[in-house]
Amino acid sequence: MESQIIGIMIIIVGWILQLIHSWNGTKEIKKRFLILYAVGSAIVIILTSKENLKSVAFFNMIAMILSCLVLIRISSSSTIKKTVSKKKRK
């Protein structure tokens, strides 16, 4: 169980960064947060799989997949917004 602390610490750092941004008035989800969350979850998945904690690994896999899907959605919508704003300028 102690080996999973690295992954959980990475997730906590992501939450702290997101919290700092929200205190500064930003209401959007930051990509850094999602990346740190996904990486932390991946580490927890790997280490819990090695320790044969299948249910913990399974639920962390769901969390990682969901955070990656949000990251993809945010990345694609920001690309679309940039393209649309460039077309409007012309």
FENFEN-V394433 format. One record per pair of residues at least 12 apart in sequence whose ideal C-beta (glycine too) atoms are under 6 Angstrom apart, sorted by sequence separation. I is the first residue (numbers start at 1). J is the second residue. D is the distance in Angstrom with one decimal. If there is no record, write none. Layout:
BEGIN
i: [I/I]
j: [J/J]
d: [D/D]
END
This chain:
BEGIN
i: [18/45/17/18/45/17/44/45/14/41/14/41/42/13/14/41/10/11/38/10/11/38/10/37/38/7/34/7/34/6/7/34/4/4/3]
j: [30/57/32/33/60/33/60/61/33/60/36/63/64/36/37/64/36/37/64/39/40/67/40/67/68/40/67/43/70/43/44/71/44/47/47]
d: [5.7/4.9/5.7/4.0/4.9/5.8/4.6/5.4/4.6/4.7/3.2/5.1/5.8/5.8/4.8/3.7/5.5/5.6/5.1/5.7/3.6/4.7/3.5/4.6/5.4/4.5/5.0/3.3/5.8/5.8/3.7/4.1/5.0/5.0/4.7]
END
